[in-house]
Amino acid sequence: MGTSTLSRFQRGALAQLVNEGNKSYQVMADALGVAKATISYELDRVKPYDPELAQQDADRKRRNCGRRSMLTAALATL
């Protein structure tokens, strides 16, 4: 498993797993198909975990990292 980021859907699913309680990082990682470290990082992103705030934080970090989007202005308006 390489490095990965979670989608909005996966963040929602993670929140549900966290709310169910008593699940290890490995169990949650297996359920989402990501590395255990991804779960650890994601849960450290926002405490208590809120998938919307985590998504906003991820979007902000992506905008500020200098990486350019492949989405052109023409495609963005579709």
TANOR-V176988 format. One record per residue. RES is the residue in one small letter. OMEGA is omega in degrees with one decimal (999 if undefined). Layout:
# TANOR-V176988
res=RES omega=OMEGA
res=RES omega=OMEGA
This chain:
# TANOR-V176988
res=m omega=177.0
res=g omega=176.2
res=t omega=180.0
res=s omega=172.1
res=t omega=-177.8
res=l omega=174.7
res=s omega=177.1
res=r omega=179.1
res=f omega=-179.7
res=q omega=177.4
res=r omega=176.1
res=g omega=178.2
res=a omega=177.8
res=l omega=178.6
res=a omega=178.7
res=q omega=178.2
res=l omega=179.2
res=v omega=-179.4
res=n omega=177.0
res=e omega=174.1
res=g omega=174.8
res=n omega=175.8
res=k omega=178.5
res=s omega=176.4
res=y omega=-178.3
res=q omega=178.6
res=v omega=178.9
res=m omega=179.4
res=a omega=178.8
res=d omega=-179.7
res=a omega=-178.2
res=l omega=179.1
res=g omega=178.8
res=v omega=179.4
res=a omega=177.9
res=k omega=179.0
res=a omega=177.5
res=t omega=178.7
res=i omega=179.8
res=s omega=-179.9
res=y omega=-177.1
res=e omega=-179.2
res=l omega=174.9
res=d omega=-177.1
res=r omega=-177.6
res=v omega=177.7
res=k omega=-11.3
res=p omega=-171.4
res=y omega=175.7
res=d omega=-174.4
res=p omega=179.0
res=e omega=178.2
res=l omega=177.9
res=a omega=178.0
res=q omega=177.6
res=q omega=179.1
res=d omega=179.3
res=a omega=178.8
res=d omega=179.7
res=r omega=179.7
res=k omega=178.4
res=r omega=178.9
res=r omega=-174.2
res=n omega=-175.7
res=c omega=179.8
res=g omega=178.8
res=r omega=-178.1
res=r omega=178.4
res=s omega=174.9
res=m omega=-178.7
res=l omega=179.2
res=t omega=179.5
res=a omega=179.3
res=a omega=179.6
res=l omega=-178.0
res=a omega=-177.3
res=t omega=179.6
res=l omega=999
